[in-house]
Amino acid sequence: MPIDEKQYITFKLEEDYGIELTRIKEIIRNQELTVIPEAPAFILGVLSLRGIAVPVIDLRKLFQLPPATINEYSVIIVMEILGRLLGMLVDGVSDMIKIKDDDVVPPPRFTERKGTKFIKGMVEKEKKFIMLLDVNKLFSAEEIEVIDGI
Amino acid sequence: MNDNNVEKLKEIFKSEVDELVEDAEEVLISLESDVSNEELINEIFRIFHSIKGSAGVVGFNEMAHFAHGVENILDRVRQGELKISRNLISLILESIDILKNYIEYYFGGPAVNENKVQKITASLNRFKGVAEPVEYKVEEKKESKKIKKARFYGIHIELKDDIFLRGHDPILLLRELSDMGEFDSIRANIIRVPELEEIEPYTNYIFYDLVLRTKHTIDEVKDVFIFVYDDNKIEISDISARFVDDVDTELADKKLGEILVDEGVIDEEEVERIASDHRKIGEEIVAKTSVKKEQVQKILKKKQKSKKVQIASTIRVKTDKLDKLINLIGEMVISVSRISMIAQETNSKEIVNSTLELNRISRDLQEQIMMVRMVPLESTFKRFYRVVRDLANSQKKNIELHIAGEETELDKTMIEQIADPLKHMIRNSVDHGIESAEDRKKAGKPEKGNIWLRAYQEEGNVVIEIEDDGKGIDTDVVYKKAFSKGLTKKTRESLSNEEIYSFLFLPGFSTAAVVTEISGRGVGMDVVKKNVESLKGRIEINSNSGKGSKFKIKIPLTIAIIDGMRLRIGARTYIVPLDAIVESFQLSALDLKSVKGAKDLVNLRGEVYPLVKLHKYLGGETTQEDNAKNAIVVLVESTFKKFCIYVDEILGISQAVIKNLQDNYRSIPGVIGASLNGDGSISLILDIPGLEKIMDI
């Protein structure tokens, strides 16, 4: 694969988002989680991935979107954020696509609004945009501390 | 390899890994307050790497495997793939505990708790990342050619000016070298580089001097230069002898400036120019040149480490060999004092003079042997960083431990005995001394509490201080508690602060409102006092309500031989340890107050002390009881009290070799042991704190 091209997994969460494929360990069907009392709202619970306890994040909470009903398309993307394994519950995985670096346009900047700081760029596809996530910016240092404490 | 060699290897392994584990804790705790410090991250990675290596060499594969897992994670941190967090540091600290368990297990301790290992491994797994990490493999022994331990090669590379035209590139050579191991130091000599306008792009101006740490043989290193070896000046030499435990021992003797020049950070003229000022060279270099502070500090640290190794890399001797030596010296001290006595009787000046010399030599010899047994308190002290951190975290307190004087030395066996009492007292400071963050705020103090642990020498004693800036000891609370527990019947007003503090050391005393897991179970301070007293030491307490408290432990440098004052009471001679004696004086009628039915009291410059008639307890007669008005009295002090002892005669100061009585007889309360005098007679050595207790002063 050319070096100016990367593979992305796209998923649905009202809109289309993309995550670099190399960061993803696996995608699993939504399963029952161990709910942890007193955990922050964005943490849904803990998933047992062959013995490894993996915290699962509710991306909708993080993006301040209304909660969705869990259906057979709901999946958990297990991926690496700042080096640690985390699961993200999403409405469904759509596609795997190749994106050239040159096709990426910078995201709109509406100053400090939450939701934009972790979008590193956008790509046009069929008259809509796929937002590419910079997953390392999803959490603050304090939030990482909380996640590691689980 | 025969069994003997294996045992030796294991021994080396233990001392090596014990030290590494200790270092690891220290580094992690510094890292906690400075999570992005790359140097610390590299350091902790290296430590785990070495632990894995050492465990692998002696065949402790489970431990090596476990350390490898942690190393993998630290490698990811080092590569910038994994961001470190305080919780991750806690996890790594827990895995150090596992490593400690493994070490204990391999040396006869209980088996490692598999559950715990699995739990921690599972937690660690979350940080392993998406790409599968390299599995740990037990190294096969097929490559006999490879050297087990890394060697150090000094390499001087001086390539011809036209080297580029011959199709070679020095950088490629350096890269190839760096693939073989790591550079301990590398320096580009740029003396020949001309002014910018004179530089010819195809000319090589630079020489290189480097030290390569590698497991390859010298021939393999030479092979890197196979195409340039003959025409150019390439010098390779094995300088491993200079390095002990991977540390360059030569650095210790070099000046910082010299090292910086060697490392190519700065040139000689610049150092000379700066050295003409009087500030510290390191500070000057930072202030006046482009060299960064971190660079200088890094080298300073290397230098200090080198110094340490220079000292530590001498010789290992089993302690029981030293103990035998000490015993022999003790015998010799007795013999020498006997010869001195006989010499005095001969009245021959020559014999007297030569025995005086003998005396001096035996004293020197004894001191030197004592020195051999002395070990710095450093490793004992540094353990407490972790103790304070863990305990403070569990109580949600923010506490910093400050350590000073860790280079102070103390007899090894005493260090072992003092470690537990110290730990207990430090825990007390965290638990009862430092208030919670809210309470501190209310009291107008900074939220962060401080504990100071200091050691220093003072008059033949080693003093260890534990100070905190917490709430101090509330004497009223202590008194009420002691009274309600029936530990005292006196009124609050009749007791001094010192007397109230002494209640803390009584068995069954605990002031904390809530009994915590660690301290405050009612055992503790009395045990601390007992341990310290068994070392012939004393504890002093200073406290300032609201501002903090200070505990001072004073212990003599050595316990085998003490300086003592020989006293005669009736027909017997006794020895009182010199550091327990405050003063001695002749009693006059005015000083003595006898109250019917109560103890005799002595008035000395306005202070009143009880007078002890020792012969009544220890037996024997005194000639002075009747005309007590002119008796000689010795004022002694124990932990909290001073009192006077009646004596008939003061015989003088002498060194006493302590022979304990319980070996062949039984221990007598109030007596430390016996000492052999020069004339063959025996004196009992008095235990002043013990006497205080049994005579109910």
Contacts between the chains, C-beta under 8 A, distances in Angstrom:
chain1	res1	chain2	res2	distance
A	22	B	130	7.2
A	23	B	130	6.6
A	24	B	130	6.8
A	25	B	130	4.5
A	51	B	122	5.5
A	51	B	125	7.4
A	52	B	122	5.9
A	52	B	125	4.4
A	52	B	126	5.7
A	53	B	122	6.5
A	53	B	123	7.1
A	53	B	126	6.8
A	54	B	126	6.4
A	79	B	130	7.3
A	80	B	129	5.5
A	80	B	130	5.0
A	82	B	82	6.9
A	82	B	83	4.2
A	83	B	76	5.8
A	83	B	77	7.4
A	83	B	81	5.2
A	83	B	82	2.7
A	83	B	83	5.8
A	83	B	127	6.2
A	83	B	129	6.3
A	84	B	82	6.9
A	84	B	126	5.5
A	84	B	127	5.3
A	85	B	125	7.9
A	85	B	126	4.8
A	85	B	127	7.6
A	85	B	128	7.8
A	85	B	129	7.6
A	85	B	130	7.9
A	141	B	85	7.5
A	144	B	83	6.8
A	144	B	85	5.4
A	145	B	85	5.2
A	145	B	86	6.1
A	145	B	87	6.0
A	148	B	85	4.7
A	148	B	86	7.8
A	148	B	87	3.5
A	148	B	88	5.5
A	148	B	91	7.8
A	149	B	87	4.8
